[in-house]
Amino acid sequence: MGGVIFLVAVHLASPVNAAMVISNYAVGILGLAIPQLNLMALQLPAHVGVTLLILGLGTGPLSQAMLDTLSHFTERAIAAALGSG
């Protein structure tokens, strides 16, 4: 079961990690294009905004993935309890 949990965690975290890398590159390019821009003041709100956007868009698939995963764990736990009991 630990392998399944790790696999689900990687699948759920991959889009957020990709979005953070893309936003870091965008902020870096923006810093090169406009050197007067205060990147420290821009980077945190940009990261928070991108994270909230990705989480908002992924709420439906996230809840469905968690429901599917937890239902399989429940079935396995009941089968293991009945088999060993």
C-alpha positions in Angstrom: 0.0 0.0 0.0 2.9 2.4 0.6 3.9 2.2 -3.0 0.4 3.1 -4.1 0.4 6.1 -1.7 3.7 7.3 -3.1 2.6 6.9 -6.7 -0.6 8.8 -6.0 1.4 11.6 -4.2 3.7 11.9 -7.2 0.9 12.1 -9.6 -0.9 14.7 -7.6 2.2 16.8 -6.9 3.6 16.8 -10.5 1.3 19.6 -11.9 1.9 21.9 -9.0 5.7 21.3 -9.2 5.6 22.0 -13.0 3.6 25.2 -12.4 6.1 26.4 -9.8 9.0 25.8 -12.1 7.3 27.6 -14.9 6.5 30.6 -12.6 10.1 30.7 -11.4 11.3 30.9 -14.9 8.7 33.5 -15.8 9.8 35.7 -12.8 13.4 35.2 -13.7 12.8 36.3 -17.3 10.8 39.2 -16.1 13.7 40.2 -13.8 16.1 40.1 -16.7 13.7 42.2 -18.9 13.0 44.8 -16.2 16.0 45.1 -13.9 14.3 47.8 -11.8 11.6 45.4 -10.7 11.8 44.2 -7.1 11.7 40.4 -7.6 11.5 39.6 -3.9 8.2 41.6 -3.7 6.9 39.9 -6.8 7.9 36.3 -6.4 5.9 35.4 -3.3 2.5 36.8 -4.4 3.1 35.2 -7.8 3.8 31.8 -6.2 0.7 32.1 -4.0 -1.5 33.0 -6.9 -0.2 30.2 -9.1 -0.6 27.7 -6.3 -4.2 28.8 -5.5 -5.0 28.7 -9.2 -3.7 25.2 -9.7 -5.3 23.9 -6.5 -8.6 25.5 -7.5 -8.5 23.9 -10.9 -7.4 20.6 -9.5 -10.0 20.2 -6.7 -12.3 18.0 -8.8 -9.7 15.6 -10.0 -8.0 15.6 -6.6 -11.1 14.6 -4.8 -11.9 11.9 -7.3 -8.4 10.4 -7.1 -8.5 10.4 -3.3 -12.0 8.8 -3.4 -10.7 6.0 -5.7 -7.6 5.5 -3.7 -9.3 5.4 -0.4 -12.0 3.0 -1.6 -9.4 0.6 -2.7 -7.6 0.8 0.6 -10.8 0.2 2.5 -11.6 -2.9 0.4 -8.0 -4.2 1.0 -8.2 -3.5 4.8 -11.5 -5.3 5.1 -10.3 -8.2 3.1 -7.1 -8.4 5.2 -9.1 -8.2 8.4 -11.5 -10.9 7.4 -8.7 -13.1 6.1 -6.5 -12.9 9.2 -9.4 -12.9 11.7 
